[in-house]
């Protein structure tokens, strides 16, 4: 944003919806363009992958609301923005345990050395960003920026099992009553803050979240980044047509950043049971099937002897910290090739939202009124290849990183769609290299 061509930019709204996993392919007939078939994620419409590696999944929403950027000088700018994020994620899930959950715990047997880490998070934020040119010398331009985030936590929950051994019985006979599952050993943690936040969501609730009403937690976060641009042309570059401080004004650009450093602390409507151990705990089938975001807290209260465990009335969850590196190369004024890497740096059993690592390669065409990009990305910790498309007309953008899932039936493992709209851009003179 430093050395931006715009002296004023007003952002309208952008959204990013996604669902992904590395465990199952959807084999039903429903697609976003063929919705007459009806959509369900029941076992008959899911095909398991053949590997026994640990599984992961993520489904969520990233909504950026109104924001404004103001150029303070030819070499510096400041921006204020708003954002709402919600997610349901799982990682470090044993393949056999996930299979049992999908099929309704219907296969008798005994399993050892299982694990899982489930997290649900919902929060809003206000962001303040400052960027400026650090070095400007001949063909070289170095810029840096920092974003400070005020986090307003709406709700969070996590359920973890580091060491899990369980038996599925063929009939209700063991350890009491209607027991179907016996937790022979569970070393885990469970916490929830404001379970209601995980349920219904609409525009009224979004406004409520951004104004800080009804929050059950607060926190701080930050982004840090630097950008280097190289322009072999010694003369002042031509004005960019892309809306960035780049366009034909550089031959190549490298950006490095550390994003979402911070946490949210919940001390209202919160309870946490950390590092507990259970042995020979009987669980009925009713308590382990039909679990959704609308009832997970009551299900767990019924399934586990929480009243007998030590608890505290506060909890903390981390932001999805990730290291990002981006290389952009300009062949000419309109054709570019971008290579990106995002490495999540959260631990296997970290509590909170996480960024699954990915790498991407994106050729694109840019002009003043039209932009087209074709991202190829290895997602879900570099395990799956997705192909997408993005289209920009004027200040409106729409795209997907998983085109096959939206427009064809190819047994997808998820979907993704995003959009962005900028309301106003006022140009001004821009810094020259």
N, C-alpha and C positions, 0 to 999 in steps of 0.2 A: 504493500500500500504506500510505502515511501516513494517519493518522486512520481506520484500518480498524475496521469494526464487530466483528471477531473478535480476541479476545485470544490465540487459538492456532488455527492452521490447519495441517493435515498433508496434503500433496499426495501422491497415490498415483503415478499415471503418466499421461502423455499422449503421443500419437504423431501424427505428420503425415507421410503418404506422398504423393509427388507425382511426376508426369511431365508435361512440357509442351514444346512447340516451336512455332515459327512457320513451319516449312518444309513439313510434311506433315500430311495428314489420314488417319486410319486408316479404311479402307473395308471391313475384314473383318467377319464376322458375330459375332465374340466380343464379349461385354460381361461385366462382373462378375456380372450376374444371368443370363447365358446362356453358361456356360463349357463347354458340350458341344462347341462348334464348334472349340475349340483356338485358341490365340493365337500369332501370329507377326508379326514386323515386316519380313518380306521385301518386296521391291519390288512384287509383284503386289497387296499389300494396303495400299499407300500411294499417296496422291494428292498430287502436288506442288502448292503454291500457285503462282499465276501471276506473282507479283512476283519481280524479281531483286535485291531488297534483301538485305543481309547477314542470315544466318540465326543462330538461337540455339536451344538446347535445354537442359533441365535435368531430371534425375531424381535423387531422393534421399529421405532419411529424416531426420526430426527427432524424437528420443525424449527426453522429459524424465522423469527417474526420481524417486525419493523426494525430498521437500523439506519444509521446515517454516518457518512464519512465526510470529513471536512479537511481540506488541505490547508495546513498552517503556513507553509512556505513552499518554494519549489522543491525542497528536499525533505519535507516532513509532513505528516498527516496524523489525524486522530479519528477514531471511529468508536461508536457505541452501538451495541447490538443486543438482541434478545434471542433466547434459544430454549427449546423444551426437548428433552430426550426421555424415552421409555424403552425398556428392553426386558426380555425374558431370555436367559442364556444358560447353557449347560456346557461343562467341559470335564475332562478326566472321567468320563462315564464308561464303565466297563460295558463291552458289547453285549454280553449275556444279560446283564441287568437291564439295559435299555430294551432288549428284545422281550424280556418278560413284562416290562411295563407296557409296551405297545400291544402285546397279545393278551393283556389282562391277567398276568401271572397265572397262566393256565397249564404250564408244563412242570410236573413234579420233578424234584431233584434237589441236590445240595451243591452250593457254590461257595468258593472261598476267594479271598484276595480281590474282592470287588471294591469299586470306589465310584464317587460322583461328587460334583460340585454344581449346585443350582443357584442362580441369582436372578432376582427381579428388582429393577430399579426404575424410579420415576423422579425426575427433578427438572427444575427450571433454572435459568441463569441470566444474569446481566453481564455483558462483556464490555470492557474498556480496553482499546488497543491503541498503542502508539508506535509509529514506525518512522524511521529517518534514514537518510543516506549517511554512512559512516566514512567511506572513502570514495572519492570521485577523481580519477586520475587517468587521463587519456582514454584508452580503450577499456578501462577497468572501473566497475561500479560495485560497491559493497553496501548492502542495506541490512538493517536489523530491525526487529520488532518484538514487542512483548504485549501479551494480553493478560489482564487481570480479570478473574471471574468471581462473581459473587453467586454462590450456589444456594438454591432454596430447595431443600429436599422435601419431596411430597410423600414418598413412601419407599420402603426397601424391604427385602427379605432374602435370606440365604438359608440353604439346607445343604450340609456337607457330610459326606461319609468317607473318611480317609481309609478306614479298614472295615470292610463289611463281609460278614459270613452269614448266609441265610439258607433256610431249607423251605421248600414248597411241599406241603403235604398233599396227599391224594384225597384225603377226606378230613373232616373236622374232628380231630381226636386228641391233639397234643397241646399241652400247656394251657388248657382251659377253653371251654366253650366252642365258638365257631372258628377257631383259629385256622387260617389257611397258610399263612406265612409265619415262620419262626425266625426272628432275628437272633441267631446264635451269638453274634458279636457285632456291635456297632460302635465305632469310635467316631464321633461327629460333633457338629455344631448346628444350631438352629436359632434364627432370630427373625423378628418381623417388626416393622414400624409402619403404622397406619396402613393396614391391609386394604382399606377402601380405595386408596390411590391407584391400586393395580387394576381396577375394574373399569367402570364407564369413563369415557373421555370425549369431550366435545369442546366447542369454541368457548362456551361460558367457563368451563373448567380451565382451559388454557389461559384465559384472561385472569382468572383467580390465581393461578399458579404464578404468573408473572408479576402480579401485584403483591405477592408474598402472603396472601391470606390462606389460612389453614395449613401452613407448613408445619411439618413435624421435625425438621432438621435444617441445619445451615452449615455452610462451609465455604472454603475458598479454593480456587484453582488458578492455574497459569499455563500459558503457552510461551515458548521462547523459540525464536527462529532467526536465521541469517540467510541472505540471498546474494549470490555473486553473479554478475553479468559481464560477459565479454563481447565487445563490439570491435571488430577489426578495422572499421571505418573511423578514421580520426575526426572527420567533420561531424558536427551535430547531427544526430539521426533524424529521420523523418518521423512525423507524428504517428503513433500506433493507431491502428484501426480496431484493435481487439478489445480495448477497454482496460488493458493492463499497461504497465510501464514498460512494455516489451515490444510486441509487434515486430517490425523489422529493425528495431533499435538494438537488438543483440543478435549475435550468432549462436551463442549457447548460454544457458543459465543453469546454475546449480542452487537448489534450496535445501536447507537442512533445518529440522525443527524437532523440538520435544514438546508434545502436546498433552494436555489434560493431566498435569501434575497437581494432585490435591485430593481432597476427600470431603465427604459430607458426614456430619455428626448428628445423630438422631437422639433426642432426649424427651420427646413427647409421644405418647401412645406407642412406646417401644418396649420390647422385652427381648432378652438374649440369653440363650443357654449355650455356653461355649465349652468345648473340649469335654463332653460327657462320654461316658461309656455305658452301654446297655448289654446285658447278656440274657439269653433265653427269653426274649420278649415276644409274646404272642400277638399277632396282628390279624384282624379279620379281613376277608376279601373286600368287604364293603368299605373299609378304611383305605385301601390301597388302589381302588379303581374309581374312575369318575372324578379324578382330581383336576381342578381347573383353577385359574386365577381368582374366580369368584368364590371358591370354597376351600382353598388350600389350608388356611389357618385353622378352620374348624376340623378338617380332616386330620391334620397333624395333632391337634389337641386330643382327638379321639384315639389316634393310633399309638401315640407315645406317652409314657408316664411323665409328662412335663412337670406336673405339680411336685414330684419328688426330686427334681433336679435343682441345682443351684442356678440362680438367675440374677440378672441385673436389668435396670430399666433404661439403658442407653446402649447404643451401638454405633459403629462407624463403618462406612463403606467407601472404597476408593473409586476415583475416576478412571476412565479407560486409558491410562498412560501408554503412549506409543512414541517410538522414534521414527521420523519420516525423512526420506531423502528423495529428491525429485530432480531429474535432469531433463531440460527442454532444449531441443536443437531446431534452429530455423534454417530450412533449405532455401527459402526465399521469403518474400513478404507475406505469402499466404499459406505455405505448406510447412508443417512442423511434425516433429516426432518427440514424444514424451516417454520417459521411463521413470517409473515410480516404485518405491519400496516403503512399506509401513510395517514395522516390527513391534508387535505388542510386547510389553515388558512386565506384565503382571505374572505372578507366580501361579502354579497349578491350582492352589487352593486359596488364592486371593479372594477377598470378599468385595463385591461391587461389580460395576460394569467393566467389560473388557473389550479390547480391540483384537480380533483375530488377525494374524499377520497375512499380508498379501503382497504380491509384486505385479506390476502392470506395464504394458507397452501400448502406447496410444498414438497412432497417426491421426492428424487432423488438418482440416482446411479452415482458415479464418479470413473473413472480410468484415467490412463495417456492419453489414446487415445480416450476414449469414455465417454460420459455423457448423461444421459436421465433424464428428470424432467417432473413431471405432476402437474402443478399449478392449484389449485382450489381457485377462488377469488370471493369475493363480491365487485362489482364495482359500479360506479356511486353513490357515497355516501352510500355505503353498501346496495344498493337496489336490485342488480341482481347477480345471481350466474353464473359464467363462468368457464369452464374447458378447460385446454390447454395442450400443449405438447412442449417440447424443446429437440433438439438433437444436441449434440456436437461431432464432429469427428475431432480429433486433435485440431487445433486452429480455426476451423470454426464452427459457431453455427447458427442454424435456428430454429424458433419456433413461436408459437402463444399462446395467452392467451384465445382464443375463438375458439376452434377446431371445434365446431359444425357449426359455420358460414362459415367455409372454405370448409368442406368436406361433409356436408349434408344439406338438406333443412328442417330446424326446426324453421322457422319464427324468424330469429335472429334480434337482435336490434343493430347490428354493427359487426365489424370485427377487427382483429389485426394480424399483422405479423411482425416479427423482425429477424434481422440477424446480425452477427458480424464476423470479420476476423482479426486475429492478424498475422502480417507478420514475426516477429522475436522475439525469446525469448532465452536469454543466461543466463544459471544458474550460481549460485555462492553459497557460504556458507551462511547459514541462521541462524538467532539468535535462541538460544535454551531458553526454559523457565527456 
